[in-house]
Amino acid sequence: MTQDITKQMELEASSEKNESRHNEMIFQLNQQSKKLSCMYKVTRLLKGTTRPLEDIFIDITKTLPDGWQFPEDMRCKIVSAAIK
């Protein structure tokens, strides 16, 4: 007696592929959540402040998660200019 298990094997492979995609989507959502949380916290630090720039940078550094590598979309350029 023999039994063809091709369909079962295909379903298992498909299920594993779907689980992998699901896990990747969860990871990406968590990364986006971290980025948004940081951006919100940094914005709150900058909003309406008259503190020296060095103090702001120190607070921003404390806000960021340890060892977190920021992707390109999180980089920014800060320009400071004296008004004459």
Biopython code that builds the backbone (N, CA, C, O; Angstrom):
import numpy as np
from Bio.PDB.StructureBuilder import StructureBuilder

atoms = [
    (1, "MET", "N", (0.853, -1.179, 0.000)),
    (1, "MET", "CA", (0.000, 0.000, 0.000)),
    (1, "MET", "C", (0.897, 1.241, 0.000)),
    (1, "MET", "O", (1.862, 1.317, 0.760)),
    (2, "THR", "N", (0.577, 2.191, -0.842)),
    (2, "THR", "CA", (1.313, 3.459, -0.909)),
    (2, "THR", "C", (0.341, 4.608, -0.798)),
    (2, "THR", "O", (-0.845, 4.483, -1.104)),
    (3, "GLN", "N", (0.872, 5.729, -0.352)),
    (3, "GLN", "CA", (0.025, 6.910, -0.197)),
    (3, "GLN", "C", (0.805, 8.114, -0.704)),
    (3, "GLN", "O", (1.970, 8.310, -0.356)),
    (4, "ASP", "N", (0.147, 8.913, -1.528)),
    (4, "ASP", "CA", (0.780, 10.123, -2.068)),
    (4, "ASP", "C", (0.622, 11.250, -1.043)),
    (4, "ASP", "O", (-0.492, 11.678, -0.736)),
    (5, "ILE", "N", (1.756, 11.720, -0.521)),
    (5, "ILE", "CA", (1.714, 12.794, 0.487)),
    (5, "ILE", "C", (2.203, 14.131, -0.086)),
    (5, "ILE", "O", (2.559, 15.041, 0.662)),
    (6, "THR", "N", (2.215, 14.235, -1.408)),
    (6, "THR", "CA", (2.689, 15.461, -2.066)),
    (6, "THR", "C", (1.896, 16.676, -1.602)),
    (6, "THR", "O", (2.484, 17.700, -1.252)),
    (7, "LYS", "N", (0.590, 16.577, -1.594)),
    (7, "LYS", "CA", (-0.252, 17.714, -1.183)),
    (7, "LYS", "C", (0.006, 18.099, 0.267)),
    (7, "LYS", "O", (0.067, 19.284, 0.593)),
    (8, "GLN", "N", (0.156, 17.120, 1.127)),
    (8, "GLN", "CA", (0.423, 17.383, 2.540)),
    (8, "GLN", "C", (1.757, 18.111, 2.701)),
    (8, "GLN", "O", (1.861, 19.062, 3.475)),
    (9, "MET", "N", (2.769, 17.664, 1.970)),
    (9, "MET", "CA", (4.079, 18.299, 2.032)),
    (9, "MET", "C", (4.009, 19.741, 1.510)),
    (9, "MET", "O", (4.631, 20.640, 2.075)),
    (10, "GLU", "N", (3.254, 19.953, 0.434)),
    (10, "GLU", "CA", (3.083, 21.304, -0.114)),
    (10, "GLU", "C", (2.384, 22.216, 0.894)),
    (10, "GLU", "O", (2.769, 23.374, 1.059)),
    (11, "LEU", "N", (1.357, 21.691, 1.565)),
    (11, "LEU", "CA", (0.637, 22.478, 2.579)),
    (11, "LEU", "C", (1.548, 22.834, 3.752)),
    (11, "LEU", "O", (1.499, 23.958, 4.252)),
    (12, "GLU", "N", (2.367, 21.900, 4.192)),
    (12, "GLU", "CA", (3.293, 22.171, 5.293)),
    (12, "GLU", "C", (4.320, 23.234, 4.895)),
    (12, "GLU", "O", (4.626, 24.130, 5.681)),
    (13, "ALA", "N", (4.846, 23.132, 3.678)),
    (13, "ALA", "CA", (5.818, 24.125, 3.193)),
    (13, "ALA", "C", (5.164, 25.501, 3.086)),
    (13, "ALA", "O", (5.769, 26.514, 3.438)),
    (14, "SER", "N", (3.933, 25.528, 2.600)),
    (14, "SER", "CA", (3.200, 26.787, 2.482)),
    (14, "SER", "C", (2.933, 27.389, 3.856)),
    (14, "SER", "O", (3.049, 28.601, 4.043)),
    (15, "SER", "N", (2.576, 26.546, 4.809)),
    (15, "SER", "CA", (2.310, 27.011, 6.169)),
    (15, "SER", "C", (3.570, 27.600, 6.803)),
    (15, "SER", "O", (3.508, 28.640, 7.459)),
    (16, "GLU", "N", (4.711, 26.938, 6.609)),
    (16, "GLU", "CA", (5.971, 27.451, 7.149)),
    (16, "GLU", "C", (6.350, 28.788, 6.507)),
    (16, "GLU", "O", (6.852, 29.689, 7.178)),
    (17, "LYS", "N", (6.106, 28.900, 5.212)),
    (17, "LYS", "CA", (6.400, 30.152, 4.497)),
    (17, "LYS", "C", (5.512, 31.286, 5.021)),
    (17, "LYS", "O", (5.981, 32.406, 5.227)),
    (18, "ASN", "N", (4.236, 30.986, 5.231)),
    (18, "ASN", "CA", (3.313, 31.993, 5.763)),
    (18, "ASN", "C", (3.704, 32.416, 7.176)),
    (18, "ASN", "O", (3.621, 33.595, 7.520)),
    (19, "GLU", "N", (4.127, 31.458, 7.988)),
    (19, "GLU", "CA", (4.554, 31.773, 9.354)),
    (19, "GLU", "C", (5.794, 32.668, 9.329)),
    (19, "GLU", "O", (5.908, 33.602, 10.123)),
    (20, "SER", "N", (6.703, 32.381, 8.433)),
    (20, "SER", "CA", (7.905, 33.197, 8.298)),
    (20, "SER", "C", (7.553, 34.630, 7.889)),
    (20, "SER", "O", (8.101, 35.588, 8.435)),
    (21, "ARG", "N", (6.643, 34.770, 6.933)),
    (21, "ARG", "CA", (6.183, 36.112, 6.515)),
    (21, "ARG", "C", (5.504, 36.837, 7.665)),
    (21, "ARG", "O", (5.716, 38.033, 7.864)),
    (22, "HIS", "N", (4.691, 36.115, 8.416)),
    (22, "HIS", "CA", (3.991, 36.683, 9.566)),
    (22, "HIS", "C", (4.999, 37.211, 10.597)),
    (22, "HIS", "O", (4.860, 38.328, 11.096)),
    (23, "ASN", "N", (6.011, 36.400, 10.908)),
    (23, "ASN", "CA", (7.034, 36.810, 11.867)),
    (23, "ASN", "C", (7.802, 38.036, 11.377)),
    (23, "ASN", "O", (8.126, 38.919, 12.172)),
    (24, "GLU", "N", (8.093, 38.101, 10.096)),
    (24, "GLU", "CA", (8.790, 39.263, 9.528)),
    (24, "GLU", "C", (7.917, 40.523, 9.630)),
    (24, "GLU", "O", (8.416, 41.607, 9.934)),
    (25, "MET", "N", (6.625, 40.371, 9.376)),
    (25, "MET", "CA", (5.715, 41.520, 9.487)),
    (25, "MET", "C", (5.640, 42.010, 10.928)),
    (25, "MET", "O", (5.627, 43.218, 11.163)),
    (26, "ILE", "N", (5.591, 41.104, 11.890)),
    (26, "ILE", "CA", (5.573, 41.480, 13.311)),
    (26, "ILE", "C", (6.848, 42.235, 13.658)),
    (26, "ILE", "O", (6.797, 43.262, 14.335)),
    (27, "PHE", "N", (7.988, 41.734, 13.198)),
    (27, "PHE", "CA", (9.266, 42.393, 13.444)),
    (27, "PHE", "C", (9.268, 43.807, 12.867)),
    (27, "PHE", "O", (9.676, 44.752, 13.542)),
    (28, "GLN", "N", (8.815, 43.956, 11.627)),
    (28, "GLN", "CA", (8.787, 45.273, 10.980)),
    (28, "GLN", "C", (7.842, 46.234, 11.712)),
    (28, "GLN", "O", (8.156, 47.415, 11.859)),
    (29, "LEU", "N", (6.709, 45.744, 12.161)),
    (29, "LEU", "CA", (5.779, 46.587, 12.926)),
    (29, "LEU", "C", (6.410, 47.044, 14.236)),
    (29, "LEU", "O", (6.239, 48.194, 14.639)),
    (30, "ASN", "N", (7.131, 46.157, 14.898)),
    (30, "ASN", "CA", (7.816, 46.541, 16.137)),
    (30, "ASN", "C", (8.882, 47.600, 15.880)),
    (30, "ASN", "O", (9.042, 48.527, 16.673)),
    (31, "GLN", "N", (9.613, 47.464, 14.769)),
    (31, "GLN", "CA", (10.626, 48.459, 14.415)),
    (31, "GLN", "C", (9.981, 49.821, 14.151)),
    (31, "GLN", "O", (10.476, 50.853, 14.605)),
    (32, "GLN", "N", (8.875, 49.809, 13.415)),
    (32, "GLN", "CA", (8.169, 51.057, 13.126)),
    (32, "GLN", "C", (7.655, 51.697, 14.410)),
    (32, "GLN", "O", (7.711, 52.916, 14.573)),
    (33, "SER", "N", (7.158, 50.872, 15.311)),
    (33, "SER", "CA", (6.667, 51.377, 16.586)),
    (33, "SER", "C", (7.793, 52.039, 17.376)),
    (33, "SER", "O", (7.596, 53.103, 17.963)),
    (34, "LYS", "N", (8.971, 51.416, 17.395)),
    (34, "LYS", "CA", (10.135, 52.009, 18.077)),
    (34, "LYS", "C", (10.492, 53.362, 17.470)),
    (34, "LYS", "O", (10.741, 54.333, 18.186)),
    (35, "LYS", "N", (10.514, 53.409, 16.137)),
    (35, "LYS", "CA", (10.879, 54.658, 15.465)),
    (35, "LYS", "C", (9.887, 55.768, 15.801)),
    (35, "LYS", "O", (10.281, 56.889, 16.121)),
    (36, "LEU", "N", (8.594, 55.443, 15.725)),
    (36, "LEU", "CA", (7.578, 56.457, 16.020)),
    (36, "LEU", "C", (7.649, 56.917, 17.464)),
    (36, "LEU", "O", (7.493, 58.104, 17.751)),
    (37, "SER", "N", (7.883, 55.992, 18.365)),
    (37, "SER", "CA", (8.001, 56.338, 19.777)),
    (37, "SER", "C", (9.184, 57.286, 19.995)),
    (37, "SER", "O", (9.059, 58.288, 20.699)),
    (38, "CYS", "N", (10.314, 56.969, 19.398)),
    (38, "CYS", "CA", (11.489, 57.838, 19.534)),
    (38, "CYS", "C", (11.234, 59.215, 18.934)),
    (38, "CYS", "O", (11.569, 60.238, 19.532)),
    (39, "MET", "N", (10.637, 59.228, 17.741)),
    (39, "MET", "CA", (10.373, 60.523, 17.099)),
    (39, "MET", "C", (9.456, 61.368, 17.969)),
    (39, "MET", "O", (9.657, 62.575, 18.100)),
    (40, "TYR", "N", (8.451, 60.736, 18.563)),
    (40, "TYR", "CA", (7.528, 61.463, 19.438)),
    (40, "TYR", "C", (8.270, 62.029, 20.649)),
    (40, "TYR", "O", (8.095, 63.196, 20.998)),
    (41, "LYS", "N", (9.100, 61.199, 21.290)),
    (41, "LYS", "CA", (9.837, 61.648, 22.475)),
    (41, "LYS", "C", (10.805, 62.783, 22.135)),
    (41, "LYS", "O", (10.921, 63.747, 22.892)),
    (42, "VAL", "N", (11.490, 62.671, 21.012)),
    (42, "VAL", "CA", (12.423, 63.727, 20.601)),
    (42, "VAL", "C", (11.660, 65.016, 20.305)),
    (42, "VAL", "O", (12.105, 66.104, 20.671)),
    (43, "THR", "N", (10.532, 64.893, 19.653)),
    (43, "THR", "CA", (9.707, 66.071, 19.354)),
    (43, "THR", "C", (9.269, 66.767, 20.635)),
    (43, "THR", "O", (9.284, 67.995, 20.721)),
    (44, "ARG", "N", (8.878, 65.972, 21.633)),
    (44, "ARG", "CA", (8.475, 66.544, 22.928)),
    (44, "ARG", "C", (9.642, 67.280, 23.590)),
    (44, "ARG", "O", (9.444, 68.308, 24.237)),
    (45, "LEU", "N", (10.860, 66.750, 23.427)),
    (45, "LEU", "CA", (12.038, 67.406, 24.004)),
    (45, "LEU", "C", (12.337, 68.740, 23.316)),
    (45, "LEU", "O", (12.809, 69.685, 23.949)),
    (46, "LEU", "N", (12.056, 68.801, 22.021)),
    (46, "LEU", "CA", (12.387, 70.005, 21.255)),
    (46, "LEU", "C", (11.304, 71.078, 21.305)),
    (46, "LEU", "O", (11.590, 72.264, 21.146)),
    (47, "LYS", "N", (10.096, 70.670, 21.519)),
    (47, "LYS", "CA", (8.957, 71.593, 21.437)),
    (47, "LYS", "C", (9.041, 72.703, 22.484)),
    (47, "LYS", "O", (9.026, 72.442, 23.687)),
    (48, "GLY", "N", (9.127, 73.922, 22.014)),
    (48, "GLY", "CA", (9.067, 75.101, 22.866)),
    (48, "GLY", "C", (10.205, 75.253, 23.858)),
    (48, "GLY", "O", (10.058, 75.964, 24.853)),
    (49, "THR", "N", (11.324, 74.611, 23.615)),
    (49, "THR", "CA", (12.412, 74.702, 24.580)),
    (49, "THR", "C", (13.321, 75.895, 24.296)),
    (49, "THR", "O", (13.504, 76.306, 23.151)),
    (50, "THR", "N", (13.865, 76.420, 25.343)),
    (50, "THR", "CA", (14.858, 77.496, 25.206)),
    (50, "THR", "C", (16.175, 77.060, 25.834)),
    (50, "THR", "O", (17.075, 77.872, 26.048)),
    (51, "ARG", "N", (16.274, 75.774, 26.124)),
    (51, "ARG", "CA", (17.482, 75.248, 26.737)),
    (51, "ARG", "C", (18.629, 75.223, 25.719)),
    (51, "ARG", "O", (18.395, 75.239, 24.511)),
    (52, "PRO", "N", (19.856, 75.184, 26.215)),
    (52, "PRO", "CA", (21.009, 75.100, 25.304)),
    (52, "PRO", "C", (20.969, 73.810, 24.478)),
    (52, "PRO", "O", (20.492, 72.773, 24.939)),
    (53, "LEU", "N", (21.477, 73.901, 23.263)),
    (53, "LEU", "CA", (21.472, 72.766, 22.350)),
    (53, "LEU", "C", (22.184, 71.544, 22.939)),
    (53, "LEU", "O", (21.742, 70.412, 22.740)),
    (54, "GLU", "N", (23.264, 71.768, 23.648)),
    (54, "GLU", "CA", (24.011, 70.655, 24.248)),
    (54, "GLU", "C", (23.129, 69.872, 25.229)),
    (54, "GLU", "O", (23.170, 68.642, 25.252)),
    (55, "ASP", "N", (22.340, 70.577, 26.033)),
    (55, "ASP", "CA", (21.435, 69.907, 26.980)),
    (55, "ASP", "C", (20.371, 69.096, 26.241)),
    (55, "ASP", "O", (20.008, 67.997, 26.659)),
    (56, "ILE", "N", (19.886, 69.651, 25.150)),
    (56, "ILE", "CA", (18.873, 68.940, 24.350)),
    (56, "ILE", "C", (19.474, 67.657, 23.786)),
    (56, "ILE", "O", (18.842, 66.602, 23.843)),
    (57, "PHE", "N", (20.689, 67.736, 23.242)),
    (57, "PHE", "CA", (21.343, 66.550, 22.689)),
    (57, "PHE", "C", (21.558, 65.480, 23.758)),
    (57, "PHE", "O", (21.386, 64.290, 23.492)),
    (58, "ILE", "N", (21.923, 65.892, 24.938)),
    (58, "ILE", "CA", (22.116, 64.930, 26.032)),
    (58, "ILE", "C", (20.806, 64.222, 26.345)),
    (58, "ILE", "O", (20.781, 63.003, 26.518)),
    (59, "ASP", "N", (19.716, 64.986, 26.420)),
    (59, "ASP", "CA", (18.409, 64.380, 26.698)),
    (59, "ASP", "C", (17.974, 63.453, 25.558)),
    (59, "ASP", "O", (17.397, 62.395, 25.808)),
    (60, "ILE", "N", (18.244, 63.841, 24.322)),
    (60, "ILE", "CA", (17.892, 62.993, 23.180)),
    (60, "ILE", "C", (18.671, 61.688, 23.250)),
    (60, "ILE", "O", (18.118, 60.616, 23.007)),
    (61, "THR", "N", (19.951, 61.780, 23.581)),
    (61, "THR", "CA", (20.777, 60.580, 23.697)),
    (61, "THR", "C", (20.223, 59.634, 24.759)),
    (61, "THR", "O", (20.241, 58.416, 24.584)),
    (62, "LYS", "N", (19.735, 60.194, 25.852)),
    (62, "LYS", "CA", (19.157, 59.367, 26.919)),
    (62, "LYS", "C", (17.836, 58.732, 26.481)),
    (62, "LYS", "O", (17.448, 57.682, 26.994)),
    (63, "THR", "N", (17.154, 59.367, 25.538)),
    (63, "THR", "CA", (15.862, 58.884, 25.064)),
    (63, "THR", "C", (15.999, 57.681, 24.141)),
    (63, "THR", "O", (15.132, 56.808, 24.128)),
    (64, "LEU", "N", (17.079, 57.629, 23.371)),
    (64, "LEU", "CA", (17.251, 56.572, 22.381)),
    (64, "LEU", "C", (17.606, 55.248, 23.057)),
    (64, "LEU", "O", (18.364, 55.222, 24.027)),
    (65, "PRO", "N", (17.050, 54.145, 22.536)),
    (65, "PRO", "CA", (17.394, 52.835, 23.089)),
    (65, "PRO", "C", (18.896, 52.549, 22.909)),
    (65, "PRO", "O", (19.485, 52.920, 21.894)),
    (66, "ASP", "N", (19.501, 51.894, 23.893)),
    (66, "ASP", "CA", (20.921, 51.550, 23.824)),
    (66, "ASP", "C", (21.225, 50.694, 22.603)),
    (66, "ASP", "O", (20.532, 49.717, 22.322)),
    (67, "GLY", "N", (22.266, 51.076, 21.890)),
    (67, "GLY", "CA", (22.747, 50.281, 20.766)),
    (67, "GLY", "C", (21.816, 50.207, 19.583)),
    (67, "GLY", "O", (22.010, 49.374, 18.697)),
    (68, "TRP", "N", (20.804, 51.063, 19.545)),
    (68, "TRP", "CA", (19.850, 51.000, 18.439)),
    (68, "TRP", "C", (20.449, 51.652, 17.214)),
    (68, "TRP", "O", (20.930, 52.783, 17.289)),
    (69, "GLN", "N", (20.430, 50.967, 16.094)),
    (69, "GLN", "CA", (20.929, 51.495, 14.833)),
    (69, "GLN", "C", (19.761, 52.092, 14.065)),
    (69, "GLN", "O", (18.777, 51.410, 13.781)),
    (70, "PHE", "N", (19.878, 53.352, 13.736)),
    (70, "PHE", "CA", (18.787, 54.013, 13.044)),
    (70, "PHE", "C", (18.918, 53.866, 11.541)),
    (70, "PHE", "O", (19.992, 54.093, 10.985)),
    (71, "PRO", "N", (17.847, 53.492, 10.886)),
    (71, "PRO", "CA", (17.868, 53.442, 9.422)),
    (71, "PRO", "C", (17.871, 54.854, 8.845)),
    (71, "PRO", "O", (17.715, 55.834, 9.573)),
    (72, "GLU", "N", (18.048, 54.942, 7.549)),
    (72, "GLU", "CA", (18.150, 56.237, 6.864)),
    (72, "GLU", "C", (16.988, 57.178, 7.189)),
    (72, "GLU", "O", (17.206, 58.377, 7.362)),
    (73, "ASP", "N", (15.780, 56.670, 7.273)),
    (73, "ASP", "CA", (14.630, 57.551, 7.476)),
    (73, "ASP", "C", (14.584, 58.184, 8.856)),
    (73, "ASP", "O", (13.760, 59.065, 9.101)),
    (74, "MET", "N", (15.458, 57.749, 9.767)),
    (74, "MET", "CA", (15.483, 58.341, 11.102)),
    (74, "MET", "C", (16.597, 59.362, 11.269)),
    (74, "MET", "O", (16.684, 60.013, 12.310)),
    (75, "ARG", "N", (17.440, 59.510, 10.272)),
    (75, "ARG", "CA", (18.536, 60.463, 10.386)),
    (75, "ARG", "C", (18.017, 61.865, 10.101)),
    (75, "ARG", "O", (17.075, 62.056, 9.332)),
    (76, "CYS", "N", (18.639, 62.817, 10.726)),
    (76, "CYS", "CA", (18.221, 64.188, 10.501)),
    (76, "CYS", "C", (19.439, 65.103, 10.548)),
    (76, "CYS", "O", (20.519, 64.715, 10.991)),
    (77, "LYS", "N", (19.238, 66.278, 10.097)),
    (77, "LYS", "CA", (20.293, 67.266, 10.111)),
    (77, "LYS", "C", (19.775, 68.431, 10.959)),
    (77, "LYS", "O", (18.685, 68.954, 10.728)),
    (78, "ILE", "N", (20.565, 68.811, 11.922)),
    (78, "ILE", "CA", (20.169, 69.917, 12.785)),
    (78, "ILE", "C", (21.003, 71.122, 12.404)),
    (78, "ILE", "O", (22.232, 71.066, 12.370)),
    (79, "VAL", "N", (20.319, 72.198, 12.122)),
    (79, "VAL", "CA", (20.995, 73.424, 11.714)),
    (79, "VAL", "C", (20.702, 74.489, 12.749)),
    (79, "VAL", "O", (19.552, 74.733, 13.111)),
    (80, "SER", "N", (21.751, 75.106, 13.210)),
    (80, "SER", "CA", (21.596, 76.172, 14.177)),
    (80, "SER", "C", (22.210, 77.431, 13.583)),
    (80, "SER", "O", (23.348, 77.420, 13.115)),
    (81, "ALA", "N", (21.455, 78.500, 13.607)),
    (81, "ALA", "CA", (21.944, 79.738, 13.051)),
    (81, "ALA", "C", (21.550, 80.881, 13.980)),
    (81, "ALA", "O", (20.437, 80.916, 14.504)),
    (82, "ALA", "N", (22.471, 81.805, 14.172)),
    (82, "ALA", "CA", (22.182, 82.987, 15.000)),
    (82, "ALA", "C", (21.432, 84.006, 14.140)),
    (82, "ALA", "O", (21.786, 84.248, 12.986)),
    (83, "ILE", "N", (20.401, 84.589, 14.721)),
    (83, "ILE", "CA", (19.635, 85.625, 14.022)),
    (83, "ILE", "C", (20.260, 86.973, 14.370)),
    (83, "ILE", "O", (20.434, 87.327, 15.536)),
    (84, "LYS", "N", (20.589, 87.706, 13.314)),
    (84, "LYS", "CA", (21.207, 89.018, 13.548)),
    (84, "LYS", "C", (20.198, 90.125, 13.481)),
    (84, "LYS", "O", (20.549, 91.292, 13.656)),
]
sb = StructureBuilder()
sb.init_structure("model")
sb.init_model(0)
sb.init_chain("A")
sb.init_seg("    ")
for serial, (resi, resn, name, xyz) in enumerate(atoms, 1):
    if name == "N":
        sb.init_residue(resn, " ", resi, " ")
    sb.init_atom(name, np.array(xyz, "f"), 0.0, 1.0, " ", f" {name:<3s}", serial, name[0])
structure = sb.get_structure()
